[in-house]
Amino acid sequence: MKIKLIIMDVDGVLTDGKLYFGSDGTEYKIFNVKDGMGITLAKSVRIKFAIITGRDSKSVQKRAEELRIDYVYQGVNDKLHVLQDIIIKENLNKEQVAFIGDDINDLILLENVGHTFAPYDAVDLVKHNVDTVLYQKGGDGAVREMIDSILKEQYKQKEIINKYINNKGKLRQ
């Protein structure tokens, strides 16, 4: 059964997990454009995306808007409830859902989806409880690596890339 939804944590997955604050208290996050390209490619085959994170950040909202992330939940204490709501809204079963997380607050989601991934620098407890430990670190292309593996295994990745190149970087989403 093909993956139709990818759920992502933010800190330690889409970013390196470090918190950067300016002298005025503004929070900054660094995102990897390779992850963004992977998301764009996956969206072209109708894979949907969700961010579920315990922190609340304007930079996450901005990046999610740029990437047209379908669901963005920030400041979440009960990640499982949010996951279950999305699965119901999308009329999916857990085998159609993948999740990438890096720390113990992600364990509950890892137990409730069909395919699980962790960045190379995830905590050991998470790495021992996922299907795939990636070679890339969080914020260093781990999301792209996960997406590439899904597209290669379940979709026609070469055709997706050729379509992107032939359409000069534009894919229908």
VOLUM-783833 format. One record per atom (N, C-alpha, C): x, y, z; atom name; residue number from 1; residue in one letter. Coordinates in Angstrom, 2 decimals. Example, Ala and Ser with C-alpha at 12.3 -4.5 7.8 and 13.67 -1.06 7.14 Angstrom:
BEGIN
u, v, w, at, i, aa
13.19, -5.69, 7.80, N, 1, a
12.30, -4.50, 7.80, CA, 1, a
13.20, -3.30, 7.80, C, 1, a
12.85, -2.25, 7.08, N, 2, s
13.67, -1.06, 7.14, CA, 2, s
12.90, 0.03, 7.87, C, 2, s
# end
This chain:
BEGIN
u, v, w, at, i, aa
0.84, -1.18, 0.00, N, 1, m
0.00, 0.00, 0.00, CA, 1, m
0.89, 1.25, 0.00, C, 1, m
0.63, 2.18, -0.90, N, 2, k
1.47, 3.37, -1.03, CA, 2, k
1.25, 4.37, 0.09, C, 2, k
2.33, 5.05, 0.44, N, 3, i
2.27, 6.13, 1.42, CA, 3, i
1.56, 7.31, 0.76, C, 3, i
0.57, 7.85, 1.47, N, 4, k
-0.21, 8.99, 0.98, CA, 4, k
-0.06, 10.23, 1.86, C, 4, k
0.56, 10.03, 3.04, N, 5, l
0.72, 11.13, 3.99, CA, 5, l
2.05, 10.96, 4.72, C, 5, l
2.81, 12.05, 4.77, N, 6, i
4.06, 12.08, 5.52, CA, 6, i
3.92, 13.12, 6.62, C, 6, i
4.14, 12.68, 7.85, N, 7, i
4.08, 13.55, 9.02, CA, 7, i
5.52, 13.81, 9.48, C, 7, i
5.80, 15.08, 9.79, N, 8, m
7.16, 15.46, 10.19, CA, 8, m
7.14, 16.25, 11.49, C, 8, m
8.13, 15.97, 12.31, N, 9, d
8.46, 16.85, 13.42, CA, 9, d
9.30, 17.98, 12.81, C, 9, d
9.63, 18.99, 13.57, N, 10, v
10.42, 20.10, 13.03, CA, 10, v
11.83, 20.10, 13.61, C, 10, v
11.96, 20.44, 14.90, N, 11, d
13.29, 20.58, 15.50, CA, 11, d
13.98, 19.22, 15.57, C, 11, d
15.13, 19.13, 14.93, N, 12, g
15.87, 17.88, 14.87, CA, 12, g
15.51, 17.03, 13.66, C, 12, g
14.55, 17.48, 12.87, N, 13, v
14.14, 16.77, 11.66, CA, 13, v
14.26, 17.69, 10.46, C, 13, v
13.41, 18.73, 10.40, N, 14, l
13.51, 19.73, 9.34, CA, 14, l
14.61, 20.75, 9.65, C, 14, l
15.02, 20.82, 10.91, N, 15, t
16.12, 21.70, 11.31, CA, 15, t
17.16, 20.85, 12.06, C, 15, t
18.27, 21.48, 12.39, N, 16, d
19.33, 20.76, 13.11, CA, 16, d
19.03, 20.58, 14.59, C, 16, d
17.90, 21.09, 15.03, N, 17, g
17.52, 20.93, 16.44, CA, 17, g
18.05, 22.00, 17.35, C, 17, g
18.88, 22.88, 16.84, N, 18, k
19.39, 23.98, 17.65, CA, 18, k
18.39, 25.12, 17.62, C, 18, k
18.32, 25.86, 18.71, N, 19, l
17.45, 27.03, 18.78, CA, 19, l
18.32, 28.28, 18.69, C, 19, l
18.00, 29.13, 17.72, N, 20, y
18.75, 30.36, 17.50, CA, 20, y
17.85, 31.54, 17.86, C, 20, y
18.35, 32.44, 18.74, N, 21, f
17.59, 33.61, 19.14, CA, 21, f
18.42, 34.85, 18.90, C, 21, f
17.79, 35.87, 18.29, N, 22, g
18.44, 37.16, 18.13, CA, 22, g
18.38, 37.93, 19.43, C, 22, g
19.10, 39.04, 19.51, N, 23, s
19.13, 39.83, 20.74, CA, 23, s
17.76, 40.40, 21.10, C, 23, s
16.87, 40.50, 20.10, N, 24, d
15.51, 40.98, 20.36, CA, 24, d
14.55, 39.85, 20.73, C, 24, d
15.08, 38.61, 20.84, N, 25, g
14.25, 37.47, 21.21, CA, 25, g
13.64, 36.73, 20.04, C, 25, g
13.88, 37.24, 18.83, N, 26, t
13.34, 36.57, 17.64, CA, 26, t
14.00, 35.22, 17.46, C, 26, t
13.18, 34.21, 17.21, N, 27, e
13.69, 32.85, 17.00, CA, 27, e
13.97, 32.65, 15.52, C, 27, e
15.11, 32.04, 15.22, N, 28, y
15.49, 31.75, 13.84, CA, 28, y
15.69, 30.24, 13.69, C, 28, y
15.29, 29.73, 12.56, N, 29, k
15.50, 28.31, 12.24, CA, 29, k
16.12, 28.23, 10.86, C, 29, k
16.96, 27.23, 10.68, N, 30, i
17.61, 27.01, 9.39, CA, 30, i
17.02, 25.75, 8.78, C, 30, i
16.47, 25.90, 7.57, N, 31, f
15.87, 24.78, 6.84, CA, 31, f
16.75, 24.44, 5.65, C, 31, f
16.70, 23.19, 5.23, N, 32, n
17.51, 22.71, 4.11, CA, 32, n
16.66, 22.70, 2.84, C, 32, n
17.16, 23.36, 1.78, N, 33, v
16.40, 23.42, 0.53, CA, 33, v
16.24, 22.04, -0.11, C, 33, v
17.12, 21.12, 0.19, N, 34, k
16.98, 19.76, -0.35, CA, 34, k
15.71, 19.10, 0.18, C, 34, k
15.41, 19.33, 1.45, N, 35, d
14.17, 18.82, 2.01, CA, 35, d
12.98, 19.43, 1.28, C, 35, d
13.06, 20.72, 1.01, N, 36, g
11.98, 21.40, 0.30, CA, 36, g
11.77, 20.84, -1.10, C, 36, g
12.84, 20.56, -1.80, N, 37, m
12.71, 19.96, -3.14, CA, 37, m
12.08, 18.58, -3.05, C, 37, m
12.47, 17.81, -2.07, N, 38, g
11.87, 16.49, -1.88, CA, 38, g
10.37, 16.59, -1.64, C, 38, g
9.97, 17.54, -0.81, N, 39, i
8.55, 17.75, -0.54, CA, 39, i
7.82, 18.13, -1.82, C, 39, i
8.41, 19.01, -2.61, N, 40, t
7.81, 19.40, -3.89, CA, 40, t
7.63, 18.20, -4.81, C, 40, t
8.65, 17.36, -4.90, N, 41, l
8.56, 16.17, -5.76, CA, 41, l
7.47, 15.22, -5.26, C, 41, l
7.41, 15.01, -3.97, N, 42, a
6.41, 14.09, -3.41, CA, 42, a
4.99, 14.63, -3.58, C, 42, a
4.82, 15.93, -3.44, N, 43, k
3.50, 16.52, -3.63, CA, 43, k
3.02, 16.35, -5.06, C, 43, k
3.93, 16.22, -6.00, N, 44, s
3.53, 16.05, -7.40, CA, 44, s
2.84, 14.71, -7.65, C, 44, s
3.03, 13.75, -6.75, N, 45, v
2.33, 12.46, -6.86, CA, 45, v
1.24, 12.36, -5.79, C, 45, v
0.83, 13.52, -5.33, N, 46, r
-0.31, 13.65, -4.42, CA, 46, r
-0.06, 13.13, -3.00, C, 46, r
1.20, 13.04, -2.60, N, 47, i
1.48, 12.74, -1.20, CA, 47, i
1.23, 14.03, -0.43, C, 47, i
0.51, 13.93, 0.66, N, 48, k
0.24, 15.09, 1.50, CA, 48, k
1.23, 15.12, 2.66, C, 48, k
1.37, 16.31, 3.24, N, 49, f
2.33, 16.51, 4.32, CA, 49, f
1.69, 17.19, 5.51, C, 49, f
2.19, 16.82, 6.69, N, 50, a
1.76, 17.47, 7.93, CA, 50, a
2.98, 17.72, 8.80, C, 50, a
2.95, 18.84, 9.47, N, 51, i
3.92, 19.16, 10.51, CA, 51, i
3.17, 19.11, 11.83, C, 51, i
3.71, 18.34, 12.76, N, 52, i
3.18, 18.31, 14.12, CA, 52, i
4.36, 18.55, 15.05, C, 52, i
4.34, 19.68, 15.74, N, 53, t
5.48, 20.04, 16.58, CA, 53, t
5.02, 20.62, 17.91, C, 53, t
5.82, 20.41, 18.92, N, 54, g
5.51, 20.91, 20.25, CA, 54, g
5.81, 22.39, 20.42, C, 54, g
6.68, 22.93, 19.59, N, 55, r
7.04, 24.35, 19.68, CA, 55, r
6.17, 25.16, 18.73, C, 55, r
6.15, 26.46, 18.95, N, 56, d
5.39, 27.37, 18.10, CA, 56, d
6.38, 28.39, 17.54, C, 56, d
6.44, 28.51, 16.22, N, 57, s
7.44, 29.38, 15.61, CA, 57, s
6.91, 30.00, 14.32, C, 57, s
7.10, 31.30, 14.19, N, 58, k
6.69, 32.00, 12.97, CA, 58, k
7.50, 31.50, 11.76, C, 58, k
8.75, 31.16, 11.98, N, 59, s
9.57, 30.69, 10.86, CA, 59, s
9.08, 29.34, 10.33, C, 59, s
8.55, 28.50, 11.20, N, 60, v
7.97, 27.23, 10.76, CA, 60, v
6.73, 27.49, 9.92, C, 60, v
5.89, 28.42, 10.38, N, 61, q
4.69, 28.76, 9.63, CA, 61, q
5.05, 29.29, 8.24, C, 61, q
6.05, 30.15, 8.18, N, 62, k
6.49, 30.73, 6.90, CA, 62, k
7.00, 29.65, 5.96, C, 62, k
7.84, 28.76, 6.46, N, 63, r
8.38, 27.69, 5.62, CA, 63, r
7.27, 26.74, 5.18, C, 63, r
6.36, 26.43, 6.06, N, 64, a
5.24, 25.55, 5.71, CA, 64, a
4.38, 26.17, 4.62, C, 64, a
4.16, 27.47, 4.68, N, 65, e
3.40, 28.15, 3.62, CA, 65, e
4.13, 28.09, 2.30, C, 65, e
5.45, 28.33, 2.32, N, 66, e
6.25, 28.26, 1.08, CA, 66, e
6.15, 26.89, 0.43, C, 66, e
6.15, 25.84, 1.24, N, 67, l
6.14, 24.47, 0.73, CA, 67, l
4.73, 23.92, 0.54, C, 67, l
3.74, 24.72, 0.87, N, 68, r
2.33, 24.30, 0.75, CA, 68, r
2.05, 23.02, 1.54, C, 68, r
2.55, 23.01, 2.78, N, 69, i
2.30, 21.88, 3.67, CA, 69, i
0.80, 21.85, 3.97, C, 69, i
0.20, 20.68, 3.85, N, 70, d
-1.25, 20.55, 3.96, CA, 70, d
-1.78, 20.80, 5.37, C, 70, d
-1.06, 20.34, 6.37, N, 71, y
-1.49, 20.48, 7.76, CA, 71, y
-0.31, 20.97, 8.59, C, 71, y
-0.54, 22.03, 9.37, N, 72, v
0.51, 22.55, 10.25, CA, 72, v
-0.09, 22.72, 11.64, C, 72, v
0.46, 21.95, 12.58, N, 73, y
0.02, 22.03, 13.97, CA, 73, y
1.25, 22.33, 14.82, C, 73, y
1.22, 23.50, 15.47, N, 74, q
2.33, 23.91, 16.33, CA, 74, q
1.83, 24.05, 17.76, C, 74, q
2.77, 23.96, 18.70, N, 75, g
2.42, 24.08, 20.11, CA, 75, g
1.57, 22.92, 20.60, C, 75, g
1.80, 21.74, 20.03, N, 76, v
0.95, 20.58, 20.30, CA, 76, v
1.52, 19.77, 21.46, C, 76, v
0.66, 19.49, 22.44, N, 77, n
1.03, 18.60, 23.54, CA, 77, n
0.61, 17.17, 23.26, C, 77, n
-0.54, 17.00, 22.63, N, 78, d
-1.08, 15.67, 22.34, CA, 78, d
-0.95, 15.38, 20.85, C, 78, d
0.24, 14.96, 20.45, N, 79, k
0.51, 14.70, 19.03, CA, 79, k
-0.33, 13.55, 18.48, C, 79, k
-0.62, 12.56, 19.31, N, 80, l
-1.39, 11.42, 18.85, CA, 80, l
-2.80, 11.84, 18.43, C, 80, l
-3.43, 12.69, 19.21, N, 81, h
-4.78, 13.16, 18.87, CA, 81, h
-4.78, 13.87, 17.52, C, 81, h
-3.79, 14.71, 17.28, N, 82, v
-3.68, 15.43, 16.01, CA, 82, v
-3.48, 14.44, 14.87, C, 82, v
-2.59, 13.47, 15.05, N, 83, l
-2.36, 12.44, 14.04, CA, 83, l
-3.66, 11.72, 13.70, C, 83, l
-4.38, 11.30, 14.71, N, 84, q
-5.63, 10.56, 14.48, CA, 84, q
-6.65, 11.42, 13.74, C, 84, q
-6.73, 12.70, 14.05, N, 85, d
-7.64, 13.60, 13.35, CA, 85, d
-7.29, 13.71, 11.87, C, 85, d
-6.01, 13.84, 11.57, N, 86, i
-5.59, 13.95, 10.16, CA, 86, i
-5.90, 12.66, 9.41, C, 86, i
-5.61, 11.53, 10.02, N, 87, i
-5.88, 10.24, 9.37, CA, 87, i
-7.37, 10.09, 9.06, C, 87, i
-8.21, 10.52, 9.97, N, 88, i
-9.66, 10.46, 9.74, CA, 88, i
-10.06, 11.41, 8.61, C, 88, i
-9.56, 12.66, 8.66, N, 89, k
-9.89, 13.64, 7.62, CA, 89, k
-9.49, 13.15, 6.23, C, 89, k
-8.35, 12.48, 6.15, N, 90, e
-7.82, 12.01, 4.86, CA, 90, e
-8.34, 10.62, 4.49, C, 90, e
-9.10, 9.99, 5.39, N, 91, n
-9.65, 8.66, 5.15, CA, 91, n
-8.54, 7.65, 4.80, C, 91, n
-7.53, 7.62, 5.65, N, 92, l
-6.38, 6.74, 5.45, CA, 92, l
-6.32, 5.69, 6.55, C, 92, l
-5.54, 4.64, 6.29, N, 93, n
-5.20, 3.72, 7.37, CA, 93, n
-3.73, 3.95, 7.69, C, 93, n
-3.29, 3.41, 8.82, N, 94, k
-1.92, 3.73, 9.27, CA, 94, k
-0.84, 3.25, 8.32, C, 94, k
-1.11, 2.24, 7.50, N, 95, e
-0.11, 1.77, 6.53, CA, 95, e
0.16, 2.78, 5.42, C, 95, e
-0.71, 3.75, 5.27, N, 96, q
-0.54, 4.79, 4.25, CA, 96, q
0.15, 6.03, 4.80, C, 96, q
0.61, 5.95, 6.06, N, 97, v
1.19, 7.10, 6.73, CA, 97, v
2.62, 6.81, 7.14, C, 97, v
3.51, 7.78, 6.87, N, 98, a
4.89, 7.70, 7.31, CA, 98, a
5.14, 8.85, 8.28, C, 98, a
6.07, 8.63, 9.21, N, 99, f
6.43, 9.66, 10.17, CA, 99, f
7.93, 9.68, 10.35, C, 99, f
8.50, 10.89, 10.47, N, 100, i
9.91, 11.05, 10.78, CA, 100, i
10.03, 11.90, 12.05, C, 100, i
10.70, 11.33, 13.04, N, 101, g
10.89, 12.02, 14.32, CA, 101, g
12.26, 11.72, 14.88, C, 101, g
12.63, 12.47, 15.91, N, 102, d
14.00, 12.35, 16.41, CA, 102, d
14.14, 12.22, 17.92, C, 102, d
13.05, 12.43, 18.68, N, 103, d
13.23, 12.43, 20.14, CA, 103, d
12.05, 11.73, 20.82, C, 103, d
12.14, 11.56, 22.12, N, 104, i
11.18, 10.72, 22.84, CA, 104, i
9.74, 11.22, 22.75, C, 104, i
9.55, 12.52, 22.53, N, 105, n
8.18, 13.02, 22.39, CA, 105, n
7.55, 12.57, 21.07, C, 105, n
8.32, 11.93, 20.20, N, 106, d
7.81, 11.40, 18.92, CA, 106, d
7.47, 9.92, 18.99, C, 106, d
7.82, 9.26, 20.08, N, 107, l
7.62, 7.81, 20.17, CA, 107, l
6.15, 7.41, 19.99, C, 107, l
5.24, 8.18, 20.52, N, 108, i
3.82, 7.83, 20.41, CA, 108, i
3.37, 7.82, 18.95, C, 108, i
3.90, 8.73, 18.15, N, 109, l
3.53, 8.74, 16.73, CA, 109, l
4.18, 7.59, 15.98, C, 109, l
5.38, 7.26, 16.36, N, 110, l
6.08, 6.13, 15.72, CA, 110, l
5.31, 4.83, 15.89, C, 110, l
4.59, 4.73, 16.99, N, 111, e
3.82, 3.51, 17.27, CA, 111, e
2.48, 3.47, 16.53, C, 111, e
2.09, 4.57, 15.90, N, 112, n
0.75, 4.67, 15.34, CA, 112, n
0.71, 4.99, 13.85, C, 112, n
1.81, 4.74, 13.15, N, 113, v
1.84, 4.89, 11.69, CA, 113, v
2.47, 3.64, 11.10, C, 113, v
2.37, 3.49, 9.79, N, 114, g
2.85, 2.29, 9.14, CA, 114, g
4.33, 2.26, 8.81, C, 114, g
4.92, 3.45, 8.58, N, 115, h
6.32, 3.54, 8.16, CA, 115, h
7.01, 4.61, 8.98, C, 115, h
8.15, 4.25, 9.57, N, 116, t
8.81, 5.18, 10.49, CA, 116, t
10.27, 5.40, 10.11, C, 116, t
10.71, 6.64, 10.31, N, 117, f
12.06, 7.06, 9.95, CA, 117, f
12.62, 7.94, 11.06, C, 117, f
13.95, 7.95, 11.17, N, 118, a
14.63, 8.83, 12.11, CA, 118, a
15.90, 9.35, 11.45, C, 118, a
16.24, 10.62, 11.67, N, 119, p
17.52, 11.13, 11.20, CA, 119, p
18.67, 10.41, 11.91, C, 119, p
19.82, 10.45, 11.32, N, 120, y
21.01, 9.79, 11.86, CA, 120, y
21.31, 10.22, 13.29, C, 120, y
21.05, 11.50, 13.60, N, 121, d
21.39, 12.01, 14.92, CA, 121, d
20.22, 12.00, 15.90, C, 121, d
19.19, 11.21, 15.61, N, 122, a
18.09, 11.04, 16.56, CA, 122, a
18.60, 10.37, 17.83, C, 122, a
17.86, 10.49, 18.91, N, 123, v
18.26, 9.81, 20.14, CA, 123, v
18.14, 8.30, 19.94, C, 123, v
18.96, 7.56, 20.66, N, 124, d
19.02, 6.11, 20.48, CA, 124, d
17.67, 5.42, 20.66, C, 124, d
16.89, 5.84, 21.63, N, 125, l
15.60, 5.20, 21.87, CA, 125, l
14.70, 5.30, 20.62, C, 125, l
14.74, 6.42, 19.95, N, 126, v
13.96, 6.57, 18.71, CA, 126, v
14.56, 5.70, 17.61, C, 126, v
15.87, 5.73, 17.47, N, 127, k
16.52, 4.94, 16.42, CA, 127, k
16.23, 3.45, 16.57, C, 127, k
16.06, 2.99, 17.80, N, 128, h
15.75, 1.58, 18.04, CA, 128, h
14.29, 1.24, 17.80, C, 128, h
13.47, 2.25, 17.56, N, 129, n
12.03, 2.03, 17.38, CA, 129, n
11.50, 2.47, 16.02, C, 129, n
12.38, 2.61, 15.03, N, 130, v
11.93, 2.99, 13.69, CA, 130, v
12.29, 1.90, 12.69, C, 130, v
11.61, 1.94, 11.55, N, 131, d
11.93, 1.02, 10.46, CA, 131, d
13.25, 1.37, 9.81, C, 131, d
13.51, 2.69, 9.65, N, 132, t
14.69, 3.14, 8.92, CA, 132, t
15.38, 4.28, 9.64, C, 132, t
16.67, 4.08, 9.93, N, 133, v
17.51, 5.17, 10.41, CA, 133, v
18.23, 5.70, 9.18, C, 133, v
18.06, 6.98, 8.92, N, 134, l
18.61, 7.60, 7.72, CA, 134, l
20.10, 7.92, 7.90, C, 134, l
20.78, 8.16, 6.80, N, 135, y
22.20, 8.52, 6.84, CA, 135, y
22.41, 9.99, 7.14, C, 135, y
21.41, 10.80, 6.81, N, 136, q
21.53, 12.25, 7.01, CA, 136, q
21.03, 12.66, 8.39, C, 136, q
21.59, 13.73, 8.90, N, 137, k
21.17, 14.30, 10.17, CA, 137, k
19.95, 15.20, 9.96, C, 137, k
19.26, 15.48, 11.05, N, 138, g
18.15, 16.42, 11.00, CA, 138, g
18.63, 17.78, 10.53, C, 138, g
17.88, 18.39, 9.60, N, 139, g
18.27, 19.68, 9.05, CA, 139, g
19.33, 19.59, 7.98, C, 139, g
19.82, 18.39, 7.73, N, 140, d
20.90, 18.18, 6.77, CA, 140, d
20.45, 17.32, 5.58, C, 140, d
19.16, 17.26, 5.35, N, 141, g
18.64, 16.49, 4.22, CA, 141, g
18.01, 15.16, 4.60, C, 141, g
17.74, 14.93, 5.87, N, 142, a
17.12, 13.67, 6.30, CA, 142, a
15.73, 13.50, 5.69, C, 142, a
14.96, 14.58, 5.64, N, 143, v
13.61, 14.50, 5.06, CA, 143, v
13.71, 14.16, 3.58, C, 143, v
14.64, 14.76, 2.87, N, 144, r
14.83, 14.46, 1.45, CA, 144, r
15.22, 13.00, 1.25, C, 144, r
16.11, 12.50, 2.10, N, 145, e
16.51, 11.10, 2.00, CA, 145, e
15.31, 10.17, 2.19, C, 145, e
14.48, 10.48, 3.17, N, 146, m
13.28, 9.68, 3.41, CA, 146, m
12.36, 9.72, 2.20, C, 146, m
12.11, 10.91, 1.68, N, 147, i
11.22, 11.06, 0.53, CA, 147, i
11.78, 10.33, -0.68, C, 147, i
13.07, 10.48, -0.94, N, 148, d
13.68, 9.78, -2.07, CA, 148, d
13.49, 8.28, -1.96, C, 148, d
13.63, 7.75, -0.75, N, 149, s
13.46, 6.30, -0.58, CA, 149, s
12.01, 5.88, -0.84, C, 149, s
11.06, 6.70, -0.42, N, 150, i
9.65, 6.40, -0.66, CA, 150, i
9.34, 6.49, -2.15, C, 150, i
9.80, 7.54, -2.79, N, 151, l
9.53, 7.70, -4.22, CA, 151, l
10.18, 6.60, -5.05, C, 151, l
11.36, 6.19, -4.65, N, 152, k
12.07, 5.13, -5.38, CA, 152, k
11.37, 3.79, -5.20, C, 152, k
10.92, 3.51, -3.98, N, 153, e
10.31, 2.22, -3.67, CA, 153, e
8.86, 2.11, -4.13, C, 153, e
8.10, 3.19, -4.01, N, 154, q
6.66, 3.10, -4.22, CA, 154, q
6.13, 3.85, -5.45, C, 154, q
6.91, 4.74, -5.97, N, 155, y
6.49, 5.56, -7.11, CA, 155, y
7.58, 5.47, -8.18, C, 155, y
7.37, 6.11, -9.29, N, 156, k
8.36, 6.10, -10.37, CA, 156, k
9.22, 7.36, -10.25, C, 156, k
10.22, 7.29, -9.37, N, 157, q
11.03, 8.46, -9.04, CA, 157, q
11.68, 9.08, -10.28, C, 157, q
12.21, 8.27, -11.16, N, 158, k
12.88, 8.82, -12.35, CA, 158, k
11.91, 9.61, -13.21, C, 158, k
10.69, 9.11, -13.35, N, 159, e
9.68, 9.84, -14.13, CA, 159, e
9.31, 11.16, -13.47, C, 159, e
9.22, 11.15, -12.16, N, 160, i
8.89, 12.38, -11.42, CA, 160, i
9.98, 13.42, -11.64, C, 160, i
11.23, 13.01, -11.54, N, 161, i
12.35, 13.93, -11.73, CA, 161, i
12.39, 14.43, -13.17, C, 161, i
12.20, 13.54, -14.13, N, 162, n
12.20, 13.96, -15.54, CA, 162, n
11.08, 14.95, -15.82, C, 162, n
9.93, 14.72, -15.24, N, 163, k
8.81, 15.65, -15.41, CA, 163, k
9.17, 17.01, -14.84, C, 163, k
9.81, 17.02, -13.69, N, 164, y
10.24, 18.28, -13.08, CA, 164, y
11.22, 19.02, -13.99, C, 164, y
12.21, 18.30, -14.50, N, 165, i
13.22, 18.92, -15.37, CA, 165, i
12.58, 19.42, -16.67, C, 165, i
11.75, 18.59, -17.29, N, 166, n
11.12, 18.95, -18.56, CA, 166, n
10.15, 20.12, -18.43, C, 166, n
9.58, 20.29, -17.26, N, 167, n
8.66, 21.41, -17.04, CA, 167, n
9.34, 22.60, -16.42, C, 167, n
10.67, 22.63, -16.53, N, 168, k
11.49, 23.74, -16.02, CA, 168, k
11.21, 24.07, -14.57, C, 168, k
11.13, 23.03, -13.79, N, 169, g
10.99, 23.23, -12.35, CA, 169, g
9.57, 23.41, -11.85, C, 169, g
8.60, 23.19, -12.72, N, 170, k
7.21, 23.34, -12.29, CA, 170, k
6.52, 22.02, -12.32, C, 170, k
5.92, 21.65, -11.21, N, 171, l
5.14, 20.42, -11.10, CA, 171, l
3.74, 20.77, -10.66, C, 171, l
2.80, 20.05, -11.17, N, 172, r
1.42, 20.26, -10.71, CA, 172, r
1.29, 19.68, -9.32, C, 172, r
0.68, 20.44, -8.43, N, 173, q
0.48, 19.96, -7.06, CA, 173, q
-0.97, 19.88, -6.73, C, 173, q
# end
